[in-house]
Amino acid sequence: MPEMSGAQALVRQLRSEGVDTIFALPGVQIMAAFDALHEAQNDINLVHVRHEQATTYMADGYAKATGKVGVAMAVPGPGALNASAGLGTAFASSSPVLLVSGQIDSGALGKRQGQLHEVEDQLDVFKPITKWNHRVTRVEEIPEAVHEAFRHMRTGRPRPVELEIPPDTLANLGMADIIEPEEYPAASASVDDIARAAKMLSEAQRPAIIAGGGSLIAGAGAELLRVAEMAQAPVMTTQSSKGVISEANPYHTGTNYVAVGPASQIMPDCDVLLAVGTRLLFREPQGKIPRIIHIDADSDEIGKNFPTELGIVADAKVAMGQLAERLKVTGVSKPSRADEIAGYKRATADSVQELAPHQVGIIRSMRQQLDDDAIVIAGVTNIGYWSNVAYEVRQPRSYVTSGYFGTLGYAFPTALGVKVAAPDKQVVALCGDGGFMYSPQEFSTAVRYGINTVAVVFNNSAFGASRWDQTHRYDGRFIGTDLANPDFMKLADSFGAVGIRTNSDGFGDALGEALKANAPVLLEVEVPVEMPPFQIV
């Protein structure tokens, strides 16, 4: 075993696992790791941020854009806690993010001495929002711990992990072997389960497919579409799976998001529902619940929200490939449902247009300006909500949400991580004025590293959804929902970014101008307070 410091063992093992970028903010407990990154700066790009929340948001954006592991690093206590919102977002949306957290000196652990940044039992704080977390206190343990962290993120359902290392362990010298990366085979379904699923779909008169985020993560789009074509099944997606197949494809009927989407049209008459990589969290259909085939990498999700006739624990891409081959071999032939499926698609679009004509107009003008592979980060704001159902996504991994966590303020820093991962693609963050002000300081990061993202800030001088709630459920008793915003143009200029101001009518042209700027852009759009999909009146 060669001798090295704990920090060198950490960085060298991360490099062995294929890590090329780390998002971090320095502090005393992790300075040895920063020094080791200086040594490895030709192999690993360090992006330092202005608030620890951005470390995990950017790592999450990087992971969602690439499918690779995103890595963040922060000091313990307040630093790690600041990073927890991004880690929770990654957990909710099944994203492989590693948070390397500092600790207090190993000799002080558990003694409650009030050491700088001390949080007693910090591991317990992160257990609910990680798939696995662990603390190492010996140099020789570090490569194995990092390797184990990557095993958890690369097998089964990908979710974030946290690894804690005290500063003395990072600084100490020890003997350590760097471990080669491993390839982990994706789980397949049993032959009997696939045969049964094929039989159910073959015999179904009105089958349907709902594809969740797990299908997108697995890259199951081509296999899913083959099954849809053979079974003549309309495909519904969720906010987390938009783009798994192109939404321009005739089999795609729309995205289910709260009370909006094609499920209300399709489910009442559906006799067999194939659910792939989804929690199946939507309103229970009126009438009889269809027979359900549920494919998921996480056994805990099967049967959780709806009774499942056939549960299959497997990788979505592998299982759907097996199912497509079985249907091909059995020679299933069904009459075309093209007109019916087109009707579902049309009814969904008409419903959204009727509910939110102003928002749909903005979203369509955005779609016209963007390339097919442009990546949109839909923030927790009105246009973000409606984009879940109205924005047409044409390629996988080109639409990012915070999933069920609904993380206010995540969109802009997450977009920066996306742009670091995909520097040649257009990247647009849809922010509200409330959420954007969680992290305007990250324009400093954007300008420093040339991360030319467009942050669209829809400005209604309010926490809009809460303001709408007070209007319609609380008789206009307004309190705590109005905002005093800065001059966003001056804010952008102060960071050396480009500022553009417009209104709804000029949004399309302004976005086109923003996309041509060779700089980070803050595009302010003045909008009224409007109805979100979850408060339809």
C-alpha positions as CSV (number, residue, x, y, z in Angstrom):
1,M,0.0,0.0,0.0
2,P,1.4,3.5,-0.8
3,E,1.5,6.2,1.8
4,M,-0.8,9.2,1.3
5,S,-2.9,11.6,3.3
6,G,-6.6,11.0,3.9
7,A,-7.4,13.9,1.6
8,Q,-5.3,12.4,-1.1
9,A,-7.0,9.0,-0.7
10,L,-10.4,10.8,-1.0
11,V,-9.5,12.7,-4.1
12,R,-7.7,9.8,-5.8
13,Q,-10.6,7.4,-5.2
14,L,-13.1,10.0,-6.5
15,R,-10.9,10.3,-9.6
16,S,-10.8,6.5,-9.9
17,E,-14.6,6.4,-9.8
18,G,-14.8,8.8,-12.7
19,V,-15.4,12.1,-10.9
20,D,-14.4,15.1,-13.0
21,T,-16.2,17.9,-11.2
22,I,-16.8,18.8,-7.5
23,F,-19.0,21.6,-6.2
24,A,-17.8,22.9,-2.9
25,L,-17.4,25.8,-0.4
26,P,-14.2,25.9,1.7
27,G,-13.8,25.8,5.5
28,V,-11.3,24.8,8.1
29,Q,-12.4,21.1,8.4
30,I,-12.1,20.4,4.7
31,M,-9.0,22.5,3.7
32,A,-6.8,19.4,3.4
33,A,-9.2,18.1,0.8
34,F,-9.0,21.4,-1.1
35,D,-5.2,21.1,-1.0
36,A,-5.5,17.6,-2.5
37,L,-7.8,19.0,-5.2
38,H,-5.1,21.6,-6.0
39,E,-2.8,18.7,-6.6
40,A,-5.4,17.0,-8.9
41,Q,-6.7,20.1,-10.6
42,N,-5.8,18.8,-14.1
43,D,-8.1,15.9,-13.5
44,I,-10.9,17.3,-11.3
45,N,-12.6,20.6,-11.8
46,L,-13.4,22.4,-8.5
47,V,-16.3,24.8,-8.7
48,H,-16.6,26.9,-5.6
49,V,-19.9,28.5,-4.7
50,R,-21.2,31.3,-2.5
51,H,-23.6,29.3,-0.3
52,E,-23.5,25.7,0.7
53,Q,-27.0,25.1,-0.6
54,A,-25.6,25.6,-4.1
55,T,-23.1,22.7,-3.7
56,T,-25.8,20.0,-3.7
57,Y,-28.2,21.8,-6.0
58,M,-25.4,22.1,-8.6
59,A,-24.3,18.5,-8.0
60,D,-27.9,17.4,-8.5
61,G,-28.2,19.4,-11.8
62,Y,-24.9,17.9,-13.0
63,A,-26.3,14.4,-12.1
64,K,-29.6,14.9,-13.8
65,A,-28.1,16.2,-17.0
66,T,-25.5,13.4,-17.3
67,G,-26.7,10.4,-15.3
68,K,-23.3,10.5,-13.6
69,V,-22.7,11.0,-9.9
70,G,-22.7,14.6,-8.8
71,V,-20.3,15.4,-6.0
72,A,-20.6,18.2,-3.4
73,M,-18.4,19.1,-0.4
74,A,-19.0,21.2,2.6
75,V,-18.0,21.8,6.2
76,P,-20.0,20.1,9.0
77,G,-22.8,21.7,11.0
78,P,-24.1,24.8,9.3
79,G,-22.4,24.0,6.0
80,A,-23.8,20.5,5.8
81,L,-27.2,21.6,7.0
82,N,-27.3,24.3,4.4
83,A,-26.6,21.6,1.8
84,S,-29.4,19.4,3.1
85,A,-32.1,21.0,0.9
86,G,-30.3,20.0,-2.2
87,L,-29.7,16.5,-0.8
88,G,-33.3,16.2,0.0
89,T,-34.2,17.2,-3.5
90,A,-31.9,14.6,-4.9
91,F,-33.5,12.0,-2.6
92,A,-37.0,12.9,-3.8
93,S,-36.1,12.7,-7.4
94,S,-33.8,9.7,-7.2
95,S,-30.6,11.5,-8.2
96,P,-27.1,10.1,-7.5
97,V,-25.4,12.9,-5.4
98,L,-22.5,12.4,-3.0
99,L,-22.1,14.9,-0.2
100,V,-18.7,14.8,1.3
101,S,-19.2,16.4,4.7
102,G,-16.5,17.5,7.1
103,Q,-16.6,16.7,10.8
104,I,-15.0,17.9,14.0
105,D,-11.7,16.2,15.1
106,S,-12.2,12.5,15.6
107,G,-11.0,12.7,19.2
108,A,-13.8,15.2,20.0
109,L,-16.6,13.1,18.5
110,G,-19.4,12.5,21.0
111,K,-18.0,14.6,23.8
112,R,-20.3,17.6,23.3
113,Q,-17.4,20.1,23.8
114,G,-18.9,22.8,21.6
115,Q,-16.3,22.4,18.8
116,L,-16.6,24.7,15.8
117,H,-19.6,23.5,13.6
118,E,-20.3,20.6,15.9
119,V,-23.6,18.8,15.5
120,E,-24.0,15.7,17.7
121,D,-24.9,12.6,15.7
122,Q,-24.7,14.5,12.4
123,L,-25.1,11.1,10.6
124,D,-28.6,10.8,12.0
125,V,-29.6,14.2,10.5
126,F,-28.9,12.9,7.0
127,K,-30.3,9.4,7.3
128,P,-33.9,10.3,6.2
129,I,-32.6,12.0,3.0
130,T,-29.9,9.5,1.9
131,K,-29.8,6.0,0.7
132,W,-26.6,5.3,2.7
133,N,-24.3,7.4,4.9
134,H,-21.1,6.7,6.8
135,R,-18.3,8.2,8.7
136,V,-14.6,7.2,8.3
137,T,-11.9,7.9,10.9
138,R,-8.9,6.1,9.4
139,V,-7.0,6.9,6.2
140,E,-6.9,3.3,5.0
141,E,-10.7,3.1,5.2
142,I,-11.4,6.1,2.8
143,P,-11.1,4.4,-0.6
144,E,-13.3,1.5,0.4
145,A,-15.9,3.9,1.9
146,V,-15.9,6.1,-1.3
147,H,-16.2,2.9,-3.4
148,E,-19.1,1.7,-1.3
149,A,-20.8,5.1,-1.7
150,F,-20.6,4.7,-5.5
151,R,-21.9,1.2,-5.3
152,H,-25.1,2.4,-3.6
153,M,-25.6,5.2,-6.1
154,R,-25.0,2.9,-9.1
155,T,-27.2,0.0,-8.1
156,G,-30.9,-0.3,-7.6
157,R,-32.7,3.0,-7.2
158,P,-30.1,5.8,-7.4
159,R,-30.3,8.2,-4.5
160,P,-27.9,10.5,-2.6
161,V,-25.3,9.4,-0.1
162,E,-23.3,11.2,2.5
163,L,-19.8,10.5,3.7
164,E,-18.3,12.2,6.7
165,I,-14.5,12.6,7.3
166,P,-13.0,14.4,10.3
167,P,-10.3,17.0,9.5
168,D,-7.5,15.0,11.3
169,T,-8.3,12.0,9.2
170,L,-8.0,14.1,6.0
171,A,-4.7,15.5,7.2
172,N,-3.1,12.3,8.6
173,L,-0.8,10.0,6.6
174,G,-1.6,6.4,6.2
175,M,-1.4,3.4,3.9
176,A,-4.2,3.1,1.4
177,D,-5.0,1.3,-1.9
178,I,-7.0,3.0,-4.5
179,I,-9.8,0.7,-5.8
180,E,-10.7,0.3,-9.5
181,P,-14.2,1.3,-10.4
182,E,-16.8,-1.5,-10.9
183,E,-19.6,-2.1,-13.4
184,Y,-22.8,-3.2,-11.9
185,P,-25.3,-5.2,-14.0
186,A,-28.8,-3.9,-14.1
187,A,-31.4,-6.2,-12.5
188,S,-33.5,-8.1,-15.0
189,A,-37.0,-9.6,-14.5
190,S,-37.8,-13.3,-14.3
191,V,-39.0,-15.0,-17.5
192,D,-42.2,-16.0,-15.8
193,D,-43.0,-12.4,-14.8
194,I,-42.3,-11.1,-18.3
195,A,-44.5,-13.9,-19.8
196,R,-47.3,-13.0,-17.4
197,A,-47.0,-9.3,-18.1
198,A,-47.0,-9.9,-21.9
199,K,-50.2,-12.1,-21.6
200,M,-52.0,-9.3,-19.6
201,L,-51.1,-6.7,-22.2
202,S,-52.0,-9.0,-25.1
203,E,-55.4,-9.7,-23.7
204,A,-56.2,-6.2,-22.7
205,Q,-58.7,-4.2,-24.7
206,R,-57.7,-0.8,-23.5
207,P,-54.2,-0.9,-22.0
208,A,-52.3,2.2,-21.0
209,I,-48.7,3.0,-19.8
210,I,-47.6,5.4,-17.2
211,A,-43.9,6.1,-17.1
212,G,-42.3,7.7,-14.1
213,G,-38.9,9.1,-13.3
214,G,-37.3,5.7,-13.0
215,S,-37.9,5.0,-16.7
216,L,-36.0,8.2,-17.6
217,I,-33.2,7.4,-15.2
218,A,-32.8,3.9,-16.7
219,G,-32.9,5.3,-20.3
220,A,-35.9,3.1,-21.1
221,G,-37.5,5.3,-23.8
222,A,-36.9,3.2,-26.8
223,E,-38.0,0.0,-25.1
224,L,-41.1,1.7,-23.7
225,L,-42.1,3.0,-27.1
226,R,-41.8,-0.5,-28.6
227,V,-44.1,-1.9,-26.0
228,A,-46.6,1.0,-26.5
229,E,-46.7,0.4,-30.3
230,M,-47.2,-3.4,-30.0
231,A,-49.8,-3.1,-27.2
232,Q,-51.4,0.0,-28.8
233,A,-51.2,1.7,-25.4
234,P,-51.3,5.5,-24.8
235,V,-48.3,6.7,-22.7
236,M,-48.6,9.1,-19.8
237,T,-45.6,10.6,-18.1
238,T,-45.0,12.4,-14.8
239,Q,-43.1,15.6,-14.1
240,S,-40.0,13.6,-13.4
241,S,-40.1,11.5,-16.6
242,K,-40.8,14.2,-19.2
243,G,-38.7,13.5,-22.2
244,V,-38.4,9.7,-21.7
245,I,-40.1,9.6,-25.1
246,S,-40.5,12.7,-27.2
247,E,-43.8,14.5,-26.3
248,A,-44.2,15.1,-30.0
249,N,-44.6,11.4,-30.4
250,P,-48.2,10.4,-31.2
251,Y,-48.3,7.8,-28.4
252,H,-47.5,10.4,-25.8
253,T,-50.7,11.8,-24.4
254,G,-49.5,14.3,-21.8
255,T,-48.0,14.7,-18.3
256,N,-50.0,14.0,-15.1
257,Y,-49.4,16.8,-12.6
258,V,-51.8,17.0,-9.6
259,A,-55.3,17.4,-11.0
260,V,-54.2,18.1,-14.6
261,G,-53.3,15.6,-17.3
262,P,-54.4,12.7,-19.4
263,A,-55.2,10.3,-16.5
264,S,-58.7,11.7,-16.1
265,Q,-59.4,10.8,-19.8
266,I,-57.6,7.5,-20.0
267,M,-58.0,5.8,-16.6
268,P,-61.8,5.4,-16.4
269,D,-61.8,2.9,-19.3
270,C,-58.4,1.4,-18.9
271,D,-58.4,-2.4,-18.2
272,V,-54.6,-3.0,-17.8
273,L,-52.1,-0.3,-16.6
274,L,-48.4,-0.8,-17.1
275,A,-46.6,1.4,-14.5
276,V,-42.9,1.8,-15.1
277,G,-40.6,3.5,-12.6
278,T,-43.2,5.5,-10.8
279,R,-44.8,5.7,-7.3
280,L,-48.2,5.8,-9.0
281,L,-49.2,8.9,-7.1
282,F,-52.2,10.4,-8.8
283,R,-55.9,10.7,-8.1
284,E,-57.7,7.4,-7.9
285,P,-59.7,6.9,-11.1
286,Q,-63.4,6.9,-11.0
287,G,-65.0,3.5,-11.3
288,K,-63.0,0.3,-11.3
289,I,-59.2,0.3,-10.8
290,P,-57.5,-1.4,-13.7
291,R,-55.3,-4.4,-13.3
292,I,-51.8,-3.1,-12.7
293,I,-48.4,-4.3,-13.8
294,H,-45.8,-2.4,-11.8
295,I,-42.1,-2.4,-12.8
296,D,-39.7,-0.6,-10.4
297,A,-36.1,-0.9,-9.3
298,D,-37.3,-0.2,-5.7
299,S,-39.4,-3.0,-4.2
300,D,-40.8,-0.6,-1.6
301,E,-42.7,1.4,-4.3
302,I,-44.6,-1.6,-5.7
303,G,-48.2,-1.7,-4.4
304,K,-47.7,1.3,-2.1
305,N,-50.4,3.6,-3.6
306,F,-52.5,1.2,-5.7
307,P,-53.1,-2.6,-5.5
308,T,-50.8,-4.3,-7.9
309,E,-51.6,-7.6,-9.6
310,L,-48.1,-8.1,-10.9
311,G,-45.1,-6.5,-9.3
312,I,-41.7,-6.8,-11.0
313,V,-38.5,-5.5,-9.3
314,A,-36.1,-4.8,-12.1
315,D,-34.3,-2.1,-14.0
316,A,-36.9,-0.3,-16.2
317,K,-34.8,-0.5,-19.4
318,V,-33.9,-4.1,-19.0
319,A,-37.4,-5.2,-18.1
320,M,-39.1,-3.2,-20.8
321,G,-36.6,-4.6,-23.3
322,Q,-37.5,-8.1,-22.1
323,L,-41.2,-7.3,-22.4
324,A,-40.9,-5.9,-25.9
325,E,-39.0,-9.1,-27.1
326,R,-41.7,-11.3,-25.5
327,L,-44.5,-9.4,-27.2
328,K,-42.6,-9.7,-30.5
329,V,-42.1,-13.4,-30.1
330,T,-45.8,-14.0,-29.2
331,G,-46.8,-12.0,-32.3
332,V,-49.3,-9.8,-30.6
333,S,-51.3,-7.8,-33.1
334,K,-53.8,-5.2,-32.1
335,P,-56.1,-2.9,-34.0
336,S,-54.8,0.7,-34.2
337,R,-56.0,3.1,-31.5
338,A,-54.3,6.0,-33.2
339,D,-57.4,8.2,-33.4
340,E,-58.4,7.4,-29.8
341,I,-54.9,8.2,-28.5
342,A,-54.8,11.4,-30.5
343,G,-58.0,12.3,-28.9
344,Y,-56.6,11.9,-25.4
345,K,-53.6,14.1,-26.4
346,R,-55.9,16.8,-27.8
347,A,-58.3,16.8,-24.9
348,T,-55.4,17.2,-22.4
349,A,-53.9,20.1,-24.4
350,D,-57.3,21.8,-24.7
351,S,-57.9,21.4,-21.0
352,V,-54.6,23.0,-20.1
353,Q,-55.2,25.8,-22.7
354,E,-58.6,26.6,-21.2
355,L,-57.2,26.6,-17.6
356,A,-54.1,28.7,-18.2
357,P,-54.2,30.5,-21.5
358,H,-51.7,33.2,-20.5
359,Q,-49.2,30.7,-19.1
360,V,-49.5,28.4,-22.1
361,G,-48.8,31.4,-24.4
362,I,-45.5,32.1,-22.5
363,I,-44.5,28.5,-22.5
364,R,-45.2,28.0,-26.2
365,S,-43.1,31.1,-27.0
366,M,-40.3,29.6,-24.9
367,R,-40.5,26.3,-26.8
368,Q,-40.2,28.1,-30.1
369,Q,-37.0,29.8,-29.0
370,L,-35.3,26.7,-27.6
371,D,-33.3,23.9,-29.4
372,D,-34.7,20.4,-29.1
373,D,-31.9,19.5,-26.7
374,A,-32.1,22.7,-24.6
375,I,-32.4,21.9,-20.9
376,V,-35.2,23.6,-18.9
377,I,-35.1,23.7,-15.1
378,A,-38.7,24.2,-14.0
379,G,-38.7,26.1,-10.7
380,V,-41.3,26.2,-8.0
381,T,-43.2,29.1,-9.7
382,N,-46.3,29.5,-11.7
383,I,-44.7,29.1,-15.2
384,G,-42.7,26.2,-13.8
385,Y,-45.8,24.4,-12.5
386,W,-47.7,24.8,-15.8
387,S,-44.6,23.8,-17.8
388,N,-45.0,20.4,-16.3
389,V,-48.0,19.9,-18.4
390,A,-47.7,22.5,-21.2
391,Y,-44.0,22.5,-22.2
392,E,-43.2,19.9,-25.0
393,V,-40.0,18.0,-24.1
394,R,-38.4,16.3,-27.0
395,Q,-35.3,14.6,-25.7
396,P,-34.4,12.7,-22.5
397,R,-32.7,14.6,-19.6
398,S,-33.7,18.0,-21.0
399,Y,-36.3,18.9,-18.3
400,V,-35.4,19.1,-14.6
401,T,-37.8,19.4,-11.6
402,S,-37.4,19.0,-7.9
403,G,-39.9,16.2,-7.9
404,Y,-42.3,15.9,-4.9
405,F,-39.9,17.9,-2.7
406,G,-41.0,21.1,-4.5
407,T,-37.9,22.9,-3.4
408,L,-38.4,26.7,-3.6
409,G,-35.1,28.4,-4.7
410,Y,-33.5,25.3,-6.3
411,A,-33.9,26.3,-10.0
412,F,-31.1,28.8,-10.6
413,P,-28.2,26.9,-8.8
414,T,-29.4,23.6,-10.2
415,A,-29.3,25.2,-13.7
416,L,-25.7,26.2,-13.1
417,G,-24.8,22.5,-12.4
418,V,-26.7,21.5,-15.5
419,K,-24.7,24.0,-17.6
420,V,-21.4,22.8,-16.2
421,A,-22.4,19.3,-17.3
422,A,-23.7,20.4,-20.7
423,P,-21.8,23.6,-21.6
424,D,-22.8,23.4,-25.3
425,K,-26.5,23.2,-24.7
426,Q,-29.0,26.0,-24.0
427,V,-29.9,26.0,-20.3
428,V,-32.8,28.0,-18.9
429,A,-34.0,28.2,-15.3
430,L,-37.6,29.2,-14.7
431,C,-37.6,31.1,-11.4
432,G,-40.1,33.1,-9.5
433,D,-39.0,36.3,-7.9
434,G,-39.4,34.7,-4.5
435,G,-37.4,31.6,-5.3
436,F,-34.7,33.4,-7.2
437,M,-33.8,35.5,-4.2
438,Y,-32.7,32.4,-2.3
439,S,-29.5,32.4,-4.3
440,P,-28.9,35.5,-6.4
441,Q,-25.3,35.5,-5.1
442,E,-24.6,32.5,-7.4
443,F,-24.4,34.9,-10.3
444,S,-20.9,35.5,-8.8
445,T,-20.2,31.8,-9.4
446,A,-21.7,32.0,-12.9
447,V,-19.6,34.9,-13.9
448,R,-16.4,33.6,-12.4
449,Y,-16.6,30.3,-14.2
450,G,-18.4,31.5,-17.4
451,I,-21.5,29.4,-16.7
452,N,-23.7,31.0,-19.3
453,T,-27.2,30.1,-18.0
454,V,-30.3,32.1,-18.6
455,A,-32.2,32.7,-15.3
456,V,-35.7,33.8,-16.2
457,V,-37.2,35.6,-13.2
458,F,-41.0,35.9,-13.4
459,N,-41.7,38.9,-11.2
460,N,-45.1,39.4,-9.6
461,S,-43.7,40.9,-6.4
462,A,-45.3,38.1,-4.4
463,F,-45.0,34.5,-3.3
464,G,-47.6,33.9,-6.0
465,A,-49.1,30.5,-5.0
466,S,-49.5,31.6,-1.4
467,R,-50.9,35.0,-2.5
468,W,-53.5,33.2,-4.8
469,D,-54.4,30.9,-1.9
470,Q,-55.1,33.9,0.4
471,T,-57.2,35.4,-2.4
472,H,-59.4,32.4,-2.9
473,R,-59.4,30.5,0.4
474,Y,-58.8,33.2,2.9
475,D,-61.0,36.1,1.6
476,G,-58.1,38.3,0.6
477,R,-56.7,38.5,4.1
478,F,-53.1,39.2,2.9
479,I,-50.2,38.8,5.2
480,G,-46.6,37.7,4.6
481,T,-46.9,37.1,0.8
482,D,-45.9,40.4,-0.7
483,L,-42.2,41.0,-1.7
484,A,-39.9,44.0,-1.9
485,N,-37.6,43.1,-4.8
486,P,-34.3,44.7,-5.8
487,D,-33.9,46.3,-9.2
488,F,-33.0,43.1,-11.0
489,M,-31.2,44.9,-13.9
490,K,-28.9,46.7,-11.4
491,L,-28.4,43.3,-9.6
492,A,-27.3,41.6,-12.8
493,D,-25.0,44.5,-13.8
494,S,-23.4,44.5,-10.3
495,F,-22.2,40.9,-10.9
496,G,-21.1,41.5,-14.4
497,A,-24.0,39.6,-15.9
498,V,-26.5,40.7,-18.6
499,G,-29.8,42.0,-17.5
500,I,-32.9,42.1,-19.7
501,R,-36.4,43.2,-18.7
502,T,-39.6,42.5,-20.6
503,N,-43.2,41.5,-20.1
504,S,-45.3,38.5,-21.3
505,D,-45.8,39.9,-24.8
506,G,-42.1,40.4,-25.4
507,F,-40.9,37.3,-23.6
508,G,-40.1,35.2,-26.7
509,D,-38.0,37.9,-28.4
510,A,-36.2,38.7,-25.1
511,L,-35.4,35.0,-24.5
512,G,-34.0,34.8,-28.0
513,E,-31.8,37.7,-27.2
514,A,-30.7,36.2,-23.9
515,L,-29.8,32.9,-25.5
516,K,-27.4,34.7,-27.9
517,A,-25.5,36.5,-25.1
518,N,-22.2,35.1,-24.4
519,A,-22.7,35.6,-20.7
520,P,-24.9,34.6,-17.7
521,V,-28.2,36.4,-18.2
522,L,-31.0,37.5,-15.8
523,L,-34.2,37.9,-17.8
524,E,-36.9,39.6,-15.8
525,V,-40.5,39.1,-16.9
526,E,-43.2,41.1,-15.3
527,V,-46.3,38.8,-14.7
528,P,-49.5,39.0,-12.7
529,V,-50.3,36.6,-9.8
530,E,-52.1,33.7,-11.4
531,M,-53.6,30.3,-10.6
532,P,-51.3,27.3,-10.1
533,P,-52.5,23.8,-11.2
534,F,-52.9,22.7,-7.6
535,Q,-55.3,25.6,-6.7
536,I,-57.7,25.3,-9.7
537,V,-60.9,27.3,-9.0
